[in-house]
Amino acid sequence: MIDQTNAMLSRASALRAQGRGEEALALYRRIVSEAPSHGLALYSLAAVLGDEGAFQEAADVAERALDVGFDRAETWLVRARALAGLGRFEPARACFEAVLTRRPDMLAARYELSQLVWMCTADRDGALAPFDQALRSNPADPALLFARAKALEYMGEIEAAQNAMATLANSRPQDLPPQLAAAYLSAAAGHADLAMAFVERALERAPDDMDALTAHASACLAAGRPDAAAQSAQRVHQARPMDQNAIALMATAWRASGDPRWKALFDYEQFVHARKIATPGGWSDLPGYLADLARELKAAHAFHTHPFGQSVRHGSQRQDVLKLETPAISVFREAIEPVVRGILEELGTGADPVRRRNTGRWSIKGAWSVRLRPGGFHHDHIHSDGWLSSAFYVEVPPCVNGPGQQGWLRFGHPGIPVAPPLEAGRVIQPEPGLLVLFPSYMWHGTIPFSGDAARMTVAMDIVPA
């Protein structure tokens, strides 16, 4: 029986590693039903449940693993993540601290604890405390210093982040990641010459590294060298044709140099679509559905401010939102399906990076909800893992109907420094029930808005199925 359980655990682990989460989940459930006190099986089931966004069940199963004696840092981490996903700040924080008591060197837990404190409190010093506590014992630890600098960046302290990352990069000139991070931060802080110096150092050590070439393209744009930027971006695009960032950089470089090829990639008329959905079954009208959807989404937004590494500023973001089994959320995909299908039919096929992947079928790779407070916005960005990306408007503030295009969605304004600057090429006015679909490589962001009302959206990346 023990051998059989171990064989099943190995099989389930392999399925999970292959990205076959649903099959792994089913097998782990079977193992736990046959061996309900098997600590490793319980932990593994909890981990997969967390991956699938079933946070309450993940937290409960992780607690069962602890109860049967599987008291390991990894178990506490799974429970911490599940509780954070549920928006239960204090219990999640206690679990993260339990992880670090058992494994002080587990950087992932330290980083996630920092993010949790930041999202819940917007307290800069409190969010940095997990790093600062560890650095008192290991002041030169490069991984801690790197993670702390990234946290500063995500909290909006670009100069402080640049100084910290530059210091680290200069102390470890053979390490590629801090060179590239220092290059990006130097450009963001307005130091294009420093950005070029860091990225050139990286390319001396790894001339064919795709990440270094990507950073070189970005630094060249900041330094006013679009032809060199285009060359590096094209090399990356040739090696990784579906790399959305490479396409964005290549098009931006062409645009900055006056090369008309950029227009085929940023063809707003062909590739940006905005359409309202119909009323889903079970609701008498669209405003009624949107009101229910807004209420369910608001209940899922437990955090005060934005997570690390995302485009949101002055607002909260809830990941895996479509996995919530509430009435309005559960029919969301069905509600948007006719609109998406119609857009794919209209797109057709072609040789460009959008249409050559169009099979007419689609699946959701990731979905999340954003609730922006007044003054909030999305920093201009692209979606590196998508094919097509979207914004669906659930609630919009009244100011979107006033002057200044407040809260509007804009396309074509690069989210990185470009010399000379490039302006947006298209803007779209949000309205409740509107779905906007566009290439994932296309720069997009929002114009800040004022007033007292929030702005609620659902966003997703889709890929060909």
N, C-alpha and C positions, 0 to 999 in steps of 0.2 A: 504493500500500500504506500509506504514511504517512497519507494522508487517510482511508483506511478505518479504520485503527487509532484515529485521533483521533475519528472519528465514533462508533466503538464505545465508546471511553472516555467520551465525552459521554453516550451512552445509558446506560451502566452507572452513571455518576454521578447521572443523573436518577432511575434506579430506586432507588438508595440513598437519595436525598433524599426519595423518596416512601414510604420504609419498606419497600420490596420487596427485603429483604436477600437472600433466596434467589435471586431472579432476577438481582440485581446480582452475586452471587457466581459464578453460573454463567457470566455474560458475562465477568467478569474472568478466570476460569479459561481461557475460550476465547482471550481476548486474549493471555494469558501463554503459552499453548501455541503461538500463532502468532508471538509476538514475545518469546521468553524472556529477552532482554536489555533489554527496555524498562523503564527505571527507574520511570517514573510508573505503569505498569501493575502492576509488582511491588509498589510501595508501596500502591497502591489495593487490590490483592488482599489484602495483609497487613492493611490497615485493616478491610476487611469481615470477614475471618476473625476478627479480634479482636472485632468487634462481635457475631459469632455464637458467641463463646466457644471457638473452635478455637485455643487459645492456643499450642500447640506449633507448629502449622503457621504461624500468624501470625508467630511469632518467627523461624522458618526462612525464610519468604518475605521478611520485612523485612531479614534478614541478606543475602539474595540481592540485594535492591535496593541495599543499601550496597556490596556487592561489585562491582556494575556501575557504581558511581559516583553513585548517587542519594543522596549524602551530605547530607541536609537534616535540620533539626531535627524535622520532622514524621515522617520515617522512624525516627529514633531514638526518638521518642515512642511510635510504634506498637510498636516492639520492647520498649520499657520496660514498656508496659502488658501486653503478652503475657507477658513474663517475670514480672511481678508476679502475673498471673493464675495462673501456674504455681507461685507461691510461691518463686521463686528470687530471694531478697532482694538479695544482693550484685551479681549481674549486672544486675538491674533498676535498682538504685541507680546503678550506673555509667552505664547508658543514660540515665537521667533527668539525670544530671550532664552527659552529652554534649549533651543537648538544650539545657541552660541555657548551656553554653559557646557554642553556636551562636546561641541566641536567649535572652539573659538576661531579656527582657521577656515571655516566654511564661509567663503566670501559671498556666495549667492544669498545666503540668509542675511548677512550683514547689509548687503545692498538692498534687498527687499524690505528689510526693517526700516532702513533709511527712507525708502520710497513711501512706505506706509505712513510713517510719521509725517512726512511732507504732505501727502494727499489729505490727511485728516486734520492737520493743524496749520499748514503753511509756515511752520516754525523752522527757520533756517538752521539755527543752532541745534535744535532738537533733532532735525533730520541728519545733521552731520555727526551727531554724537556717536553712533555706532562705529564710524570710521575713526573718529578722534580717540575713542577709548582703546581701540586696537593699536593705533599708531603710537600711543604712549609706551607700549611694550616693544613695538617694531617700527620705529620712526622712518626707516628707509625701505619698508616693504613696497616694492613697485606695484603690486596688484592693488594694495590698499590705496596708494597714492593715485593710481589711475582711476579707480572707482570713485574716490572722493572728488577728483577733478571733474569727472563726468556728472556727478551729482550737482556740483556747483553750476555746470553748464545748464542742466535741466531746470535748475531753480532760477535761471535768468541772470546769473552772475558771470557774464562772459569774460570780462577782464580778469577776474579772480581765477576762473577756470583756465584761461589762457596762460596766466603766469604759472599756475601750478603744473599744467601739462608741459609747458616749455621747459621748466626746471627739470621735470622727470625725463623728458626727451634728451636734454643735454647731458644728463647724468648717465644715460644708457643709450649711447648713440648707435649701438648694434641692434637694438630692439625696434622692430618695425611699427607695432601698434602705437606707441607713444609719439613717434615721428608723424604718423598720419593724423592722429588726433590733434597734435599740436599745430599741424598745418591747417586743418579745418578751423580750429579755434582762433588761430592767428588771423585768418582771413575774416572770420566773423567779427573779430575785434577791430578790424580796420588796418591790420598790419600785413599787407599783401607781400611785402618784401620778406618778412619772417616766414610767411606761409610757403613761399617759393624755396627758401633755404631748407626748411624741414623736409619738404617733399623731394627736393633734389638729393638730400642726404639719404632718404629712403630709397630712391631709385638707384643710387650708387651701389647699394647693397642688394637690391632686388629689382633689376631693370625690367623684368618681365612679369612682375607681380601685378595682378589685375587690380587689387585694392590700391596699390601705390599709383598705378596709372590713372585710376579714377580720381584719387586725391590730386594728382598732377593736373588733370583737366580742370578740376574745381579751382585750384590755386592759380592756374593760368588765366582763368576768367576773371578772378579778382584782381590780377595784375595787369589786365588789359592786353592779354596775349591770346586772342580767340583762335588764331590759326594753330598754335601749339596745343591749345585745349582740344580742338577738333581732332587733331592727330591722335592724341591719347585716348579720347573718348571712342574714336572709331576702332582703335585696336581692341578696346574692351568689348565693344559691340560685336566685332567679328568673332571674338572668342566666346562671348556669351550673348547670343542674339536676343534672348528674352530678358536681359538685365535692364530693368526699367530706368534705373539711374543713368546707365550709360546712354540710353536713347535720349533722356532729358538733357544730359550734358552735351551730347553731340548736336542736338537741335539748337540749344542755347548758344553754343559756339558758332554754329553756322549763322544764326541770327545776328550775333554780335559782330561777325565779320562781313555781313552783307551777302552771305551765300543764300540764294533763294531756296535751297533744298529744305530749309527749316519749315517752310510753309506747308510742305506735304505731311510733315509729322504733327504740326500744330494747326491742322485744318479744322478750325472751330465749327464751321458749318457742317462738315462731314462727320466729325467725331464727337461733338458735344451735343447731347440730346436732353431736353427738359420736357417732361410730360406728367400730367396728373394721373393718378391711379383712379380706378373705379371703386365704388363702394363694395367692400367684401361681403360675402354672404353672411347673414346673421345680424347685419346692421341695416337700419332703414335709410341712412344717409352717411356721406363721407364725414361731415363734421362730428357726427356721433361716434364713428369709429376712431377718428383722430383724438377725440376727447378721452376715450377709454385707453387708447394707446399711450397718450401723454400721462395719464394717471398711473398706469403700470410702469412706465419708464421712470417717472419721478420716484417711485418707491424703490427702484433699483439703484438710484444715484445716492450713495451713502457718503461720498467723499466731498471734501471742501474745495480741493483744487486739483490740478492736472497731475497725471502720472509722469514719470521720467520717460524721456525718449519719444514723446508724442508731439503733435503739432498744436495741441490745445493750450491756450493761455487764458487764465481767469475763468476756469470752468472745470467740470468734472467729466470723466470718461468711464463708462462701464463696458468692459469687455464681454464677449460671448453672450451678448444680449439676447440673441435669438434662441438660446437654449433655455430661457425662462419659459416655463409652461403656463403662462397666463393667457386668458382668452384672446386679447387683441394681438399680443406678440406672437402667439402660436400660429396665427393666420397671415402674418406679415409676408412671408415668402409667397404664399398663394396669391396675396393681394397684388404684389408687384410683378408676378410672373408674366401676365399678358403684356405689360409695358416692356419688360426686358426682352421677351421673345420678339415683339414687334420691332424693337430697335436693332436686334441682331439680324432680323430679316432685311431691314432697310440697309444695314451696313454692307451686307453681301461679303464677297471674298475678293482678295486682291493680294498684291505683293508686299504691301506695307506691314509694319509690325502689329497693327491692329487686325486688319482683315485677313491676313494669312493664317491667323489662329482661329478664325470664326468657323465653328462647326454647326452653329445654330442651337447648340445645347450648352448649358452652363451649370456651374455649381458654385456655392458660396465658400470661399476660402477663409473668410473672417468677417465678423460683423460686430459692431459696437455702437453705443449711443453716446452722444456728447450733449451736455447741458451747459451752455455758455451763460455766464452772468453778464450784466451790463458792463461794458468796457472790455468784454472778452472777444477773442478772435482765434482763428487758426493761422499760425505762421505758414507761409507758402511752402509747399512740400510736394513730394510725389509718393506713390505707394510702391515700394520696391518688390513686393511679393505678388502683386496683382496682375491682371490683364486689363480688365475694366474696373473702375471704381465708381462710387456713387455717394450722393448725399440725398437723403429723403427728409423733407421738412415736416415735422410734427407740430411744433409751435414756433411762431416767429414774433418778435416784438413789433409794436406799432410803428417804430421809427423806420422800418424797411420801406414804408410807403412815403416817407418824407424826403427832404433834400439830403444830398451827400452820399447816397447809396449805402447807408449804414446797414451793416449785417449782410450785405450782398456777397455772393460767391464770385471770385474773380479767377481768371485763367491767364497764364502766360507771364506772370510776374515771378521771376526766379526767387527761390528761397535761399539762394546763396549770393554773396557779393559778386557783381559783374561790373566791370569798368569799360565803357560808361554804362550807367544803369539802364535797364530795360523795363518798360511799363507793361501793364496787363493788356491783353488783346481782346478780351471779352469779359463781360460781367453778366450775371443772372440774378434777377430779383427773386428772393425766396417767397414761397407762399405755402400754406399748409396743404399737404397732399401731393406736393410736387416731387417727382423723382428726377434727379439729374444723373446722367451716366456719361462717363468720359474715360479716355485712356489713362491707365494708371501712371504712365510716364509724364503726363501733362502737369506742369506746375499749377497748383491751385491753392487758394487760401481765402480768407474772408476779411472784409473790411470791419474794423471795430464799430460797435454800436453803443448808444447811450440809452438813457431812460431807466425804467424800473423793472421791465419784463425780461424774462430769460428767453433763450433761443434753444430749442430742442430738436435734435436730429437723430436719425439712424443712418449709419454709414456701413458700407461693406465693400469688400473686394470680391470679384468673381473671376473665375478661370474657366476655360473651355472644358466641357465634360465629354 
